């Protein structure tokens, strides 16, 4: 979903070729693993079918023809609506970490080692991101912040879980 | 550079530290984490010679500091250590530059020289133009940067920081941590940082977790991963 609207949002600036659009997308949203060209063109085809973009020009030099896409009024409206709608809040309760913690408690294994190891791994990643952010351009710095705050949320949950381990064992162990 | 062994510290019947061993290397930035009441601030105060442990030893640069007289420990803190606390703890009657110049002034440096030394730090910390402001006229982030200047001005060997961003919003907190750790690294100063915020601990080279008066986890020294050289992950995008 967000790829579709991100491409629409980039097209809002000015009509653009698929090739250029892919590079803009990678720069802002996916610096470490780019969007495949196939996905860019498939998304543009679908948007065109739904009347949200239109081909503004077709250019052909030596190679294959190059289509320049422009956002339509319907596309503008759809983008506007998407930007204004809050996202569904999605707690990541089914994460592997959650499952590991429950299983560790259920099996009576030591939880501290798991939580300490995970804290250390999370902090190492946060350090990578923190040092990277110092020299990053603003879009990359925002992306790093986004990741840092999510990792921090995990860590806060880890600390809370560590503090509640006895209570957890009593409850989960009692139900097992 | 600092070695603590078997630290025990009691407050009445409460045992705040129950046998802590810890070594801090020259120039290392160490985060002490842990829940409220775990003993992390007590540990910081014992390492900094503010508190004297009931048993165990603290060695700084080869010499024990836990058995020094009050006067000697006070001198050590004034000449070798810098401190940054949660609420800048600036003296409200003094201007920003006078606050930052206090440590060298107390060490017998002339007022003009002390203020000139502090002024150099004002430039480095983005505080130029704020020299004459009273402490109450500074924002929280500015006050903490003045506190960093005050800590750095004597060219300390170690900075002890207790929840230095605890009273700041996220962005000011990041700026303070950026400046604190960057200045310390440039000068080769070790930083011992008490924090319960993972984002703040992420500025450190190593984190330890204190729980019930003991070190329950030592993460070991951080080595930057290849990922740090590549760029941030694409977290915003879920394929269509």
Interface residues (C-beta under 8 A of the other chain):
Chain A: X1 X2 X3 X4 X6 X29 X30 X31 X32 X33 X35 X39 X43 X112 X116 X119 X120 X122 X123 X124 X125 X126 X127 X128 X129 X130 X131 X132 X133 X134 X136 X140 X143 X144 X146 X147 X148 X149 X150 X151 X152 X155 X156 X159 X162 X163
Chain B: X35 X178 X196 X197 X198 X199 X201 X202 X203 X204 X207 X209 X211 X216 X217 X219 X220 X222 X224 X225 X227 X228 X230 X231 X232 X233 X234 X235 X236 X237 X238 X239 X240
